[in-house]
């Protein structure tokens, strides 16, 4: 990363990793359940110096604070408040959002809620959607719902290679960098993952909601990336997503499971095209219906002039 911003959100310190701080355009990149913003380093470099990439560490992960109240703060409702605080801190009225797994669901919820929808200019979901395979989700909850301890750093790296093989990571150097950014040492000298072990309680405490209704409510341009071997996002779910949102752009990554690392040109170039596409896709009726008519009209004109 090129810079680090620390933001206070309701007593928690939230770390935001920044690449290309002076770039003319900005996007938010939000990581998955047990990861951190550092996962977007290669993505930021591939995307290039024209984009300022802001990648927050969700509370309980990476460089951000751990919560003293996991049952109340390791929830999507709280993550949405953290996201709004990040947008406010950087004075971002509206911004493209790239989200991997949990980060994609967070962006989807923000884009669906009337109060926050105008702040998501366009949305890229990385191997996630409104419908997730229940078996894959259960395996995810089981794995991150238990503590992990390794006697040596080498054992931790070996487990990372096994568990994250679906990321499509190539080369020993890339795996070593992933391990260095994913580990912390315990007082007895053993090793564990960087995140708070209690983040898995989200699967217990979070309130279920109709995510298909959320998906249908979104009015910004949409793109979904799917690992061809993903155990979480099925191909038929992507087809249904496109039926509900006919303008959906899709990209399937061969030889990859959950979730693509967005670390190579074959993945980033189509994303860059989506993020910079100038063609006006949406008529006035596609703007969020909860807004007053004058506000929708002003927003439509504002966006049109920016293109």
N, C-alpha and C positions, 0 to 999 in steps of 0.2 A: 504494500500500500504506500501511497505518497503522503498521506496525512491521517490524523486520527482526531475525531471530535468526540468529546464526552458531554452527554446531555443528562440532566437530572429530570427524572419522571417519577413523581410521587415517592420520593425517597430512594429510588433506585438510580444507579448510574448506568446509562446506556452508551456503549461504545459504538461509534459509527466509523467504519473504515472507508477511506476516500482514495480514489484514483483519479488523476488528472484534475486537480482542484480548480484550475482556471479555465477548464473547457467551456465552450459556449452552450452546450446542452447538458442536461442532467437527467439521470434515471435512478430509480431505487431498485436495488437487487437484494432480495430477502431470501435467506437460506432455509434449509429443511429442519426437521424436528430436533435432531441432536447434532447439528452442525453449527457453523458460525460464518460471519461475513467474509472471512479469508478465503472461502471456497471460490470467490469470484475474481481472484487475482488474474488468472489466465483469461477469463472472460473479458475483464476490463482491458487487458493488453491487446487482445484480439479485436475488440470493438474499436480501439484506437483513441488517439488524443482529442478527438472532437467531442468525446462524451465524458462528463464527470460522473463517475459511478459511486453512489453512496450505498454501502452495504452494512447495515446495522447488525450487531450481535444481539439477538433476542435475550431478554433477562434470563439468567440461568445458564447462558452459554458464553463461550469465548472470553472476552474481556469485560463483559457486562456483569453487573451485580447479580448475586443469587438472592432470590426472594426469601423473606422470613415468613411469608404467608402463601405457600405454594397453592393451596386450595382456592385462593382468591386471585392469584396473579399469574399462574401458569395456565391461562385460559385465553381463548381467542378474543373475548371481550376486552381483556386487559391489553393484549397485544395490539388491538386496534387503537387503543388510547396511546400506546407507545408510538405506533406508526404516525398518528396525527401529530404527536409532539415532535417527531423527527421532521415531518413536513413543515411544521410551524418554525422550528429552529432554523431551517435553511430557507425560509420564506418561499416555499414552493406552493403556488396556487394550484397548479395541476402538473402532473409528471407521469411519464411512462413507468410502469412497474413490471419487473421481471421477478418471478417467484418460483423457487424450487420447492416442491412438496408442500410442507406447512406454510412456507412463504408465499406460495401460489394461492393456497386457500385463504390466507390472510388478505392478499390483494383482491381476491374474488369477493370476499365479504365487504371490503371497503368500497369496491366498485358497485356493489348491489345496494348498499344503504343510502337512502336519500341524502343524508347529511354529509356523507363523504364521497359519494359517487363523482361529483364534479372534479375531485382532486386526482382521480386516476384517468390520465389522458388516453392511455391504451395499456393493455394487459397481456403479458406473456406468462402462461402457466407451464411449468416444467414438470412433466410426468405427474400431473395431478388434475383432478376435476371434481365435479359435483357428485360423482359416484365412484367409490373405491372398492376394490375387491375385498370382501370381508375376511377371507383367509389371510391375504397379504397384510391387511390392517391388524389382524390379531397377532400375527407373527411380529410385526413391528412393535406393538404394545408390549408383548411378552419380553422381547429383547431389551427394550429400554426401560422396562419396569423393574429390572433387577440390577444390583450393583455389579460392576466389572472390576476385577483386580488382577494385575499381572506382575509376576516377580521381576521381569526384566522389560526394558524398552523393546527389545526384539520380539518378545511374546506379544506385546501390544500391537506392534506393526504387523505381525503375522495374522492376528485376529482382524485387524482393519482390512488387510488384503482379502480375507475370507468374506467378511460381512459386506464390504463395499465393492465386491467384484462387479456388481451391476452398474457401477459408475462409469465403466468403460475406460478406466485409467490405464495409461500405457507408459511403461518404463519405470525402472527402479527409482530414478530421481523424483518422479512425480509421487510415487508411493511414500518415499521418505519425507517429502515435504508435507504430505497429508498427515503422516504420523507425528511429525514435529508440531504441527498446528492442532493436533487432536488429543494431546496428552498432558497430564500433570502428574507430579510426583506426590505421593502420600507421605505422611510423617514417618512411617516405618521404612521408607526407601522404596516401596513398591510403586507400581504405576497404575493409573486409571485414565479414563477419558476426561476431557476438559470440562464437561458439562455437569451441572447439578444433578445427582441421581434422581431427584424428585420431579424432574420435568415429566417423567412418565405418568405422574398422577393426573396429568391433563386428560388422559383417557378415562379417568374415573369421575372427575369433577366437572368437566366441560358439559354444557347443556346442548343436547342434540337439536338440530334445526333442519329445515327443509332446504338443503343446498341446491336442489334442482330449481326451486323457486328463486333462490338467489341468482343462479345462473341465468334464468330467464329474464331477470330484472336488469341485467347489465346492459348498458347502452354505449359503451366505448368499443373501439376496435379490439379484436381478440385473436390470440394465437395460442395454440397448444402444441407442446413438444412431447412426444411419447417415446420412451425406450421400447424398441420392438419386442423385447423379452421382459417387459415390466410385469412384476407380480402384483402391482397395485392398480395401475390404470389399464383397463382392458380396451382392446381395439373397438369392440362394440359400444363401449361407453363413449369413446371419441366420436363415433358415428352419430350417436344420439345427441351429443353435445352440438354437433354441426346441424342437426335437424332443428334444435331449439334456437341456435344462433347461426343462421345461414351464411353470414359473412365470415365465419371462423376460418382462420388460416391454420393448417396443420403441417407438422413435420414429424416423421418417424425416423428414429435413429437406429440403424441396424446394429446388431451385435451388442446391444446395450439394454440393461434392465432399469432398475430404479436407483438413481435417476441420472440422466446424462449430466456430465460435469460442465458442459458449455465451454469447453476449453480448446476447441479446434475450429478451423474455418468452416468446415462442413456444417457445423451447428450455428456458429455465430453469424456467418454471412446472411443466411435467410432471416435471422432475427434482426440484423441491421437493416435489411431491406424493409421489413415490417415496421421497424421503429422510425424509419425516415420516409416512408412512402408518402408522397405528396397528394395523391389522388383523393378527392373528397368523397368518402364512402357513405356518409350518413346524412340523411335529410333531417329536417327539424324535428320530426316526430320520433327520431331515434334518441334524442336527448331525454334526460330523465323526466318522466311525466310528473314527478312530485314537485318539480320546480314551478313557480309561477310562469305564465306565458312570457312576460317581458324579460324574465331572467333567462329562460331558454333561448329567446331570440337574441339577447345580448351575447350569450355564450356561443351560440352558433356563429354569429358574425365575428366574434373575437377569434375563434379558432380558424375560421375561413381566411381572415386577414393574415394570420400567422403562416398560412401556407402559400 
